[in-house]
Amino acid sequence: MNKLIIKTIEISNFRSIKNLKCDLSDISVFVGQNDAGKSNILKALNLFFNGEVEPGRALEFDEDFNCMAHRSKRANEIRIKVTFQLPDSYREKNGDFLIVEKRWRAEGEVPQDKMRNGFVGKREGEKEFFSIGGRSNVRKLISRINYIYVPAIRDANYFDILRLRIYEALKESASAALEKINTSFDKAVKKNLEDLIIRSKVVHKENISLSFPHDLSKIFEKLDFQFGENHISMERRGDGIKNKYIPSILEFIAQNMKKHPVPGAAPRTYIWAYEEPENNMEINNCIRLREQFINCVEMENNISQILITSHSPVFYNIVKQKKEAYKIFFIRKDEKGETNISPEKETIEKELGPIAEVSEQYQRLEKKLKRIEQEQQEAKSLLDKSESCIFVEGSTDKRVLERIMPLFKIEPTIHIMTNGRNGGHSYVIDMLHAWDLESKHCKNPRRAAGIVDDDAHEKAKGYNKSKGESDKKGRNLTRCYILKPSKRVICLRKKDQFKVNVDLESFYPDEIWEKSKREGWLEEKKLTEYVENECLVKCATGGKKLQELCSDLPLFVTHKVKDVNKGDMATMVCKLDDEALREAFADLEPFLQGIANYLEGE
C-alpha cells in the first residue's frame, strides 16, 4: 500500500460517545437516525487532527465531555486513539501500524510527553508495541495529514474558508506566478495614484508611498464563481448548486499541493470527513457525487480516505459495489443515550427498516438511469453524424440485416445499432426514447426506427401511440416497427393450431436449421410453447394424434437456438451466397424498404 490511511479509531467520552471503536476503510459511510451521534465521530477526528470540534469552534470541555461518563477520582478525560496503516516505504523502521493517542482535560490537551503509549508502532500479527522516537520520519508524515471536515450546515463562512484553502494551495504550488501578478498590480496601482502621492507630499510636506499587500488571502476570500453566459454569482445560486462544487474544489486543492511537494518534506495525506453530502431527491446528483468520491480514493491516491454521514440510499448502496474498500456502519443510541456502532448488515437493515428496502429500489433505478444516460450519449453521437439509424434487439440481428439490406438496394448509410449483446426490445425502445430527447437539441435531426420481434407487439404499439402522429414540427422522428411474418409463418398461423414466433431466425432457410440441429445448437421447445391450448385439448379428447399433427412442422417452430450459439448460426447464414439470401428473406424486402422510406422522410 502506497498511502497512509486510518485503520481504526477509538473514541472515549466525547459528546454522546462513551466508548466507540471502529475499523475504517477507504470509504466509510455512517448511517442512522437523526441525533444518533453520526457527526460526533467526524467531529472527534476533527478535534484530533485540527484541534477544533467544528471549523472555527474550539473544544469546550464542559460541553463536549460525555455527561454520562462514570465520574472517578481520576481527572475527566476525552480520549481519541487513531491507528494508522503506514505506507510501504515507512514500515521497515516504524512497523506496519502507528498508534497515536490524544487526550483532553478541562485545562486543555494533555502533552504527549506526559502520556504513556501516546505514539507507538506495531507490526502485523504481533501483540507487542514499541515506542517511536522523536526524530522518526513517521511523525512528520502524520503532521502533514490534511483532515478536511465538511459540516452539514455550509454557510457563507464555510465558502470563505474554501476560498482561503484555494489560495494556500496556489501559494505553495504557484508562488512565483502569484508574485509576478502581485508586482504587476503593485506597479499599476502606484502609477495611477501618482498624483495622489505628489499632492500629499506638497500638502503635508511628508514622503509617502503606496504598496499592495503581499498576502493575497483577503482577496481570495472574496473570490467568486460565476455561472453561464450571464455570469451569475455563486452567492446567488442555491445550496444544492454550491454544495456539488465542494468536492471538485477540495480535489483541486489536493492535486495542486501534491503536484508541488516541498523538497525533503513528508508527502501530504488528504482525508475528507463529509456530513450529509447529498440528501435531496435529485438521484442523478447523488449518484454523480458518490461516483466522484469513489474516483477520488481510487485514482492516483490524491485522497486517501473519505468518511461520510448520510441518510441517502444512494450512499447506503455504496456497499453494493462489492469491494472491501467500502464499508457501511449503522450508528444508534442505546437506552442510556450513548452512541454505539454496528458493521453488521443484518443489524443495519433491521434498524433502518424502510430505508434498506428503498435502497434496493434505488439500486434498480440507478442501473436504469445509467443505462438511459449511456443510450442518450450513444444517440447523441449518432445524431451528430447526421445519419439515420435502425435499432435492433441483438448483435445477430445486426449482422444479418447488414448482410441482406444491400441485396435489396436499401440505403447503405443507414446505421444498424445494438448494444453489443442481447438487449431485447427494451433496448430498442429505450434508444428510440433517447433519440427523441436528443433530437430536440439538433437543428436538422434525422429519423430513427426500431425493429422488434412480434412478442413485443404491445410494447411497440404503446411506444408509437405515446409519440402520436407527429412531433411539434410536423414530423415523427422515431417509430418502432414490429417484424412482419413470412408467407410461410402466415400459413402456419392460419391453421389456428400453432404459436409461431416472428423473429429473424424464422426467415433462416431450413438447411441452416437442420445443420444447426446436427451441430447441437438447438434445444427443443415444450409443446405448450408452440401448440395452441385448444389444439392440445382436442388431441387429448380423441382428435388427431399430436405426434402426427406436429410431424411436418419446420424446426424453427419446434426448436429454438441456444443463446450461446446464436452467433454461430448467424455466421452460417451470412456465408450463404447472395441468391440464396435473397430467396430466404424475400418476404422481408417490402418491410425493410418501408422502414428505409420512413427514414428518408417519404
Secondary structure, 3 states (H helix, E strand, C coil): CCCCEEEEEEEEEECCEEEEEEECCCEEEEEECCCCCHHHHHHHHHHHHHCCCECCECCCHHHHECCCCCCCCCCCCEEEEEEEECCHHHHHHHCCEEEEEEEEECCEECCHHHCCCCEEEECCCCCCEEECCCCCHHHHHHHCEEEEEECCCCCHHHHHHHHHHHHHHHHHHCHHHHHHHHHHHHHHHHHHCHHHHHHHHHHHCCCCCCCCCCCCHHHHCCCCCEECCCCEEHHHCCHHHHHHHHHHHHHHHHHHHHHCCCCCCCCCEEEEEEECCCCCCCHHHHHHHHHHHHHHHHCCCCCCEEEEECCCHHHHHHHHHCCCCEEEEEEEECCCCCEEEECCHHHHHHHHCHHHHHHHHHHHHHHHHHHHHHHHHHHHHHHHCCCCEEECCCHHHHHHHHHHHHHHCCCCCCEEECCCCCCHHHHHHHHHHHHHHHHCCCCCCCCEEEEECHHHHHHHHHHHHHHCCCCCCCCCCEEEEECCCCHHHHHHHHCCCECCCCCHHHHCCHHHHHHHHHHCCEEECCHHHHECHHHHHHHHCCCCCHHHHHCCCCHHHHEEECHHHHHHHHHHHHCCCHHHHHHHCHHHHHHHHHHHHHHCCC
